[in-house]
Amino acid sequence: MNSHATQAPRHRPVAQAEVFSDSGGSHLLQIVLACLILIPPLTVFFGCGLNGRCFILYREPKLVAVEFLGWLFLLVFFFRPIEKLEKLELPEVLRRPEVLLFGLFVGYSTTSSLWSLVPANAFYENRQWILLFLLFVTLLMWTRTAGRKPASRIESLLIASFVVISLISALQAIGLLKFLLPVQPSNGVFQTSTMGYKNPLALALLCQVFLLLGRVFDPERSALCRMAYSITAAGELLLLSSLGSRSALLGLMAGALVSALLFAARFSAMRGGRKIILAIFLLPLALGGILGLGAIFHQERVESMIRLLRSPAGYLQTDRGVYFLNTLEMVREHPFGVGAGNWQSLYPVYRKHKPELAFNLNIQVRRAHSDLVQILGELGWPGLILYSALLLSLGIRLIRRVLQEKRGPGLFDPAQLAAIVAAGLTDYCLETPYLKFEIILVFFILSARLEARPSPSASPSGKKPWKLLRLLLLSSAVPGMISATCLGIKLESSGQLRSMEDSLSNPPPAAEEMAEIRVLERRLSRCPGHFKTLYRDHLLLAAIEYHAGDRSRARAELEHSLRLHPYDANALILAAQMAPTPEEADRWQHLAQKLLEGSLRR
């Protein structure tokens, strides 16, 4: 029998059912997709140090999960039957304005590695951006042939993951799950779930809550589904308000404001006078309700937020305002930025305003607490313009879609974007690995909604381009997955080491402890992978080796720490203690003193 007689025509339209059929590994693709969305926000690392003290890591383990599962998803997606890949429309996707701008932003961020003071920090950021860009483009290609079903499924999985996170928070609030300790229990907020700290949890909830509200008001869903979504939304809003994050409350208010304005604009075009009056009446109630709910749990923080809203000039006197002013000093010398991930490396020498703020031997600020300020410092004016253009392009297209619709929950899409932007003005969303991943997922969901329906199949592009793409992907994905695994090992070693920090320096560790420390030292030095606080581990190892009497090992670890953070005051002081001559010790001590005073310049 002729094998070509039973083949389907190559130039026919693609139906949604075909793309989601059970053939060609689709079941595996759906399983990996579900893991990619559900597992990262729940990922934490537990362990014990040599002295029996337990530790728990929240932030970087989520990056390990995102990287491993992200590359795995790309492999499964592009190693499906070649006939499925031929129907994807890569050129059409790459011509979309949000894809072009996102690609330019990632390309410029990668280029900034060339002038970064600490290339390892730039690599840490750019490996995330490159993976997220590939996922963004791949999912949009999928949407071109399958319609909105992939986006709807990802949205459902994202909402489901935060249902689980919220339930964990509820269990913590009633005194259960005591092993899941918050990073900073001194602030009195214990219901931080698997995020570990109140701000990342509040911002993560904020980044999807308007998508959830869109489902509440979606007339195409059943009454039972809308009731379930309503209960979920009420619970998440209550949890968000209880966390005391002013940035998240600001984002909620911005989203509510945009929703009300678009609601009024939509019905103004339809001459719906009563509904316009209703929107105008409900808006102050919504804004007041958000502030009132937050004040129930954290009155002082809400009052300070209201004072800033009344007098915005006072913002420059806050910690965020000072970081902004000092970042302007940084950009004045580096208009193209200091390089991705390098804000923390160079901020210590640009503290012209309030140099004592959040900078001493016990604490050194590592982030600008504002996405736009962080981007401005690291990528300069070009990076800020590209990222702002991306937000503006996506926002304008979403608003146009809302105004063209006569009904539907689409007005919550621009509200979700506005909430993310507003929160990012005063807090670090993109600097946190999981929040960065979640925001790009939300950008994909919003962008996919702009696709009206599945497009007809384009002319087959042939097998050779896709075979070449597979080869390139394989050469990137396999090292990426191995690197993510090694990073997990490195994080576990870091957790073990830091759990012993208080008991290792004085007196020097015993011989058995020292042997175990050397094992951790080898893992931290030899395993590939990097995270932005790794300099602290090498500094701790340097102090341990110095007190144990091994000066050569101590100097090697100190040099490694200084390569990862040249302006760490504690490292400069340790260098003074280890200096072979009094003159060199005085020089290091003088540098440390000037750095702490804020008078040291590059």
N, C-alpha and C positions, 0 to 999 in steps of 0.2 A: 504493500500500500504506500502511496505517495504521502510522505509525512507532512507536506505543505497543504494537502487537501483539506485538512481539518482545522487549519489555523484561521483565526478571526482576521478580518481586514485590519490593516495597520492604521488607516486614516479615519477611524470612526470616533465619535464623541465618547468620552469616558463618563460612566455613571458612578454615582457615589458608592453604590453597592459593590461595584467592581474593585474600587480602591480598597475597600474594607472587607473584601472577600477573605475566605479562610485559606486560600491558596497563597503560595509564594511567601510563606513565613509571616503572614499578617498577624497571626495569633502571637508570635514571639514579639513582633513589633509593638503590639498593644501592651504586652506585659512589661517590656522594657520602658515604654512611655509612662506607664503607671508608676513604675519604680522611680523613674527620673523625677516625677512630680511629687510623689508621696514620701519618699525616703529622706531626701536631704534635710527638710525642716525638722525631722525627728531625730537626726543623727547626733549623738553625743559620745564621747569617749570616757570610760571609767578606768581607774587603775589605782595601784598603791605604790608608794615609794619604798625605799629600803627600810625606813623607820616605821613602816606600817601606816603612815598617814595616807588617807585616800585623796584622790583628786578627781575632778570632772572637767572636761573641756567641752565648750559649746561652739565657739566661733569657727575655728579652722576645720574641725571634722566635717562640717557641712560642705566646705569647699572640696574636701576629699570625695564626698559622695557625688557632688555635682560634676566634678571632672571625670570620675570613673564612669558614672552612668551616662553622662553626656556624650563621651566618646563612644561608649558602647551603643547608644541609640543611633549615632551616625553610622556606625559600622553595620548595624542590622538594617537600617533604612536603605543604604546604598548597595548592600550586597543582596538585595532582593533580585528576582529575575530581571534581566536586562530590558525585557519588554515593558516593564512598569517604569523603568527609569527613562526610557525614550519618550514617554508622555509628559515628563516634567518640563516645565518652561522656565529654565534658569535665566535666559536673557530678559524675558519679560519681568521677572521678579527683580532682577538687578537694576532695572530702569525705574523702579518705584522710588519716589523722592525720599521716603524714610529709610529705604535700604541704601541708597546712594550716600545719604548724609551719615548714616550709621557706619557705613564702610569707610568713609573719609575720616570719621572720628577715630575709629579703631586703627586705621593706617597711620594717622598722625601720632596717636598715642604710642604705637610701635616704633615709629621713627624717633620719638623723643628719647628712646633708650640710648641713642648715640651720644647724647650729652648729659646723661644721668650721672650724678655723683656716685650712686650705689646701683649698678646695673641689675643686681639681684632683685631689688625692690621693683624695678621697672618690669623685669621678667615676670615677677609674681602677678602684677596687675595685667600685663598684656596677654599672658596665657589665658587668663579668665576672659578678657574681652574677645580674643580671637575665637575661642570655643563658643561663646554666647552669640557672636555674629554668625558663625556657621550654623548653629541651631536655629537662629532667627530666619535665615535664608531658607534652610531646609524645610522648616515648618510652613513658611509662606509658599514654597513650591508645592508642598502637599495640599495646601488650601486651594491652589489654582486648579487642581484636578478633582479634589474631593469636596469642594465647597466649604461651608463653615463647620462641618462635623469635627475635624481635628481640633479647631479652636474651642468648640463647645465642650469637647471631651476634656481638653486640658483645663478649661475653666472649671469644670465639674470636679476634676481631680484636685485642683488648687484649693477650691472651697472645702472639699472633703478633708484635705490635710489640715486646714485650720480649724475645722470642727474637732479633730483629734487633739490639736494643740490647746484649744480652748477647754476641752474636757480635762486635760492634764492640769491646766491652771486651776480649774474648779476643785480638783482633788487636792492640789497644794493649798488652796485657800481654806479648806476645812481641816488641814493638818495632816493629810496623807502624803505619801511620796516624799518623805523627809530627806531621803538620800539625794534628791534632786535639788541641791542647794543653789541659791542664787549667787551670782558673782559678787554682788555688793549688798549683803543683808543689812548693812547699817542704814540704808535709806528706808527700811521698813516695808519694802515691797517684796513679797516672797512668792507670788503667783506668776513667776516668770517662765514657767513651762520649760520647753527644751531650748529656748533662746538664751536663758541664763541671766538676762539683764532686761530691765523694764523698757528701755528705749527701743532696742531691736524688736522686741515682741510687739510693742505698740505700733511701730512703723510697719512691721510685717502684716499686722491685722489691717492697718489703714490701706496698704497697697492692694487689697482685694475686696474691701468692704463695699465699695460702690458697685462692683460687679455683682456682688451678692444682692444689694438693694435693687439692681436692675432686674434680677430674677423675681424678686418680691413683687414688682410692679409689671411683670410681663403678662399681658392678657392671654397669651397663647398657652400658658401653663395652667394646669388644673388647680382648683381651689385648694386641694390638699397639699400640693407641692408649694404653692405660694404661702400657705400657713407654716409649713415646715421651714421655708427660707426666712419667713418673718421671725420665727422663734430664734433661729440661728443668728440672724442679724442683730436682734435685740441683745442676745447673750454676748456677742462679740463687741458691740458698742459699749455695753456695761463693763466688760473686761478692759477694753481700751481706755475707758475713762478712769478706771481704778488704778492704772499704772502710773499716772502722773506725768506723762510725756506731753509737754507743752507743744512740741513740734507736731505730734500726732493730732492734738486738738486743733491746732492751726490748720492742718491739712483737712480735717473734718469740716471746719468752718468754710474753707475755700471750696471744697466740693459741694457743700450745701448751697453756697452762694451761686456757684456756676449752674447747679441744677435748677434753682429758682429762676435765675435770669433766662436760661434757655426755655424753661417751661413757659414763662411769660412771653418770650419772643415767638415761640411756636404758635401760641394761641392768639398773639397779636396779629400775626399774618392771617389767621383764620377768623379774626374779629370775634374772638371768644372773650368778651369783656369781663364776664364773671370769673373766669378762670385766671385772668390776669390779676384781678383784685385778690383772688384767693392766694396766688403766689406771693404777692406783695405782703399780704397779711401773715402768711405762714413763715416767711423768711426770718423775720426777727424772732419769732417763736422758736424756730429751729436753732438759730445761732445762740439764743439765750439758753435753750435746753442743753446744748452741748457744753456751754460754759458752766451752767448750773450743775450738770451731772459730774463734770470734772471737779467742781468746787466741793461736792459732797465728800470726795476722797482726799483731795489735795487743795485746800482753800488757798494757802499761801502762794502756791505755784500759779494758780489761776489768777489770783489778784495781781501778781507780777506780770503776767501775760496781758492782762487788761491795761495795766499802766503803760506797757510798751505800745499797745495798739492805740492808746490815746496820745502818746508822745513818742513817735517812731525815732526821733533823734536820740532818745535815751538808749537805743540799741547799741550805739557805738561805745557805750560805757560798760556793756555786758561782756562776758567772756567771748561770746561769738563775735561781737563787734570788734573786740581787740584783735582776735585772730584775723578778722577781715582787714583791719588796718595794717597789721604786720605783713599779711600776704601781699598787700599792695606795695609794701617796701620790697618784698621779694620779686614781684613782677616788674618793678621799676628797673631792676638790674637784669632780670631774665624775662623779657617780653614774650619769648616763645616757651616759657615754662622751665622748671627745673628738672623735668622728666617725670614720667608716670611713676607713682609710688614713692616719690622722693620729697614730698612735703615734710614728712617727719624728719628726714635727714638734714634738711637745711633750715627749717624754721628756727632752731636755736640761735642762729646767727643773724636773724632778722627781727628780733624782739625789741624794736625801738619803742613801742608803746607798752607800758606796764610790763616790763620784763620779768617781774616776779610772779606774774599770774600763771598758775599751773605749771611752774617750772622750778624744781629744786631737786635735792638728792633723792627724795622719795617719790616724786611724780614728775614726768616730763610729757607734755601734751604731744600726741602723735597724729592728730587729725584736726581739720579745720572746723569740724562740726557744721559744715554746710557743703552740699554737693557742688554748688556753683563756685564757691570760694576755693574748695579743694581742686577743682578742675582748673580754675584760673591760675592757682599757684603752680600746679604740676604741668599743665599743657599750655599755659599762657593765653593770650588773647585768641589765637587761632582755635585752640581747643574749646574755649568758652563759646565762641561764635558757632562752631560746628554743632556742639551739643544743644545750644539754644535754638539753632535752626531746625534740628531734629524735632525738638519738642514743639516748636511753632508749626512746622509742616504737618505733623500728626494732629495737633490740636485744631488747626484750621479745617482740615479735611473732616474731622469728627464733627465739628460744629456745623459745617455745611450739610452733612448728612442728617443731623438732628433737625435742622430748619427745613429740610426738604420732606421729612416724614410728617405725616399728620397724626400719627399715634406711635405707640411702642415705647420701650424703656431705654431707647438709645441716648436720651439726655444724661444718663448716668455714666456714659463712656467718657465724654469730656470732663465730667466731674471727677472721675477716677484719675485722669491725667492731671487735672488741676490739684487734686489732693497730694499726689506724689511730688509735683513741682513745689507746692507750698511747704510741705514738710521738709523737702530737700534744701530749702533756703536756710533753715536753722538747725539742721541735723545731718548726720552722716548716713545716708542710705546707700549710695554707690560704693562707699568705702568698705561696707560689710559684705563679705562674699555671698551669703545667701540672699540678702536683700537685692543685691545687684542681679542675681539670677532671677528672682521673683519679678523685679521691675521689667526685665527684658521679656519674660513670659507675658506680662500684662501688656507690654507694647505690642507683642505679637497678636494677642487676642484682639486688641483694639484695631490693629492694622488689618487683621483678617476680616473684621466686620465690614471693612470698606470694599471687600470683594462681594459683588452682588450674587453671583452664582458660579458653579463650575464652568470653566471655559472649555470650548471645544479643543480636542487634542491637536496639538501643533504637529507639524511635519516631523517625522522621526529624525533625530539628529545623528543616528548611526551609533554603532557600538563602540567605535574607537574612543570618542571623547569620554564616554562613561567608564570605559576600562581604564583610561588614563587617570580619571578622577578617583576611581577606586584605589589605584596604586598610590596616588598622593595621599588619599585619606588613610590608607593602611599604614603608610610610613609616618603619619602624624598621630593616629589614634592609638596604636600599640605603645609607642613611647609615652604618650599622654596617660594611658591607663597604668602603665608601670610606674611612672612618676607619681601619680596620685596614690598608688599603693605604698610607695616609699615615703611619701609625705606623711601618710598615716602612721607608719612606723616611727618616723622622726617626731611626730607630735606626741605619740605615746611616750617616747623617751624623754621629751621635754617635760611632759607632765610629771613623770617619775622624778626627774631631777628637781623641778621647782617645788614639788611637795616636800622636799627635804631641805629647802633653802635655809630655813631658820636654824637648823641644827648642824650644818655641815662645816661652817667656817671656824668656829671656836667652840670646843677644841677641835683640832684636825681629826678627820674621820679615821676610824680604825682600819687595819689592813684589809679585812674582809669587805668593808664598805668601799674602800678605795678600789678594790678589784671590780666591784659592781659599777662604780662610777666610771671606770675606764671603759667598760662595755658601753655604757650610755654615751660616753665621749666619742667612741668610734662610730656609733650609729649616727650621732648628730653631725659628725664631720664627713663621713663617707657616703651616707645615703643621699641620693639626689632629692631635690625639693627644697623649698624655701618658704618661710613666712616672716612677716615684717617685725616680729619681736624675737627672732632667733638670736640677735646680738646679745640679748639678756642671758641666754643659756651659755654662750661662750664666755661672757663676762663672769658668770657664776663659776664655770669650770676653771677660769683663770684664777679666781680668788681661792678656790679649793686647792688647786695645785700649788699656789704660792704658799698657803699656810701648811701644806703637806711637805714643803721643802723642795719641790721639783721646779726650779726656776725656768728651765728651758721649755717645759710643757706649758707653764703658766704664761710665758711670753708669747708662745705660739697661739694660745687661746685668746690672749688679749689682743694680739694683732688681728686675729680673725674677727673679733668683736668690733674693733675700730674700723675694719673694712666695711662692715655692715652698718655701722653708725659712727661716723667720724666725730660727731659732736655730742657724745654721751658724757655728761659730767662725771658720772661714777667711773667710767672707763679711764678718763683722764686722771682722776685721783688715784686709782689703782696703779696707773702707769707711773705716777710720782712715787708711790710706795715701792715699786719694783725697780726704780731707776738705779743704775750701777754707780752713779756719782751724785754728789749733792747738787752740782750745777744743773744736771739734767732733771733731778727731782724738782728743783725750784722752777724750772721752765714748765714742766707739766702742771705743777701746782698753780702757777701764774695763769696758764691757759684755762684751767678749770675755774679759777676765781673770776676771770673775765667773762667766761661763758655764763656762769651763774648770775653775774651782775647784768648781763645783757649787753656788754660792751665789746664782745669779741666779734670781729668781722672776718670774712673770708679773705 
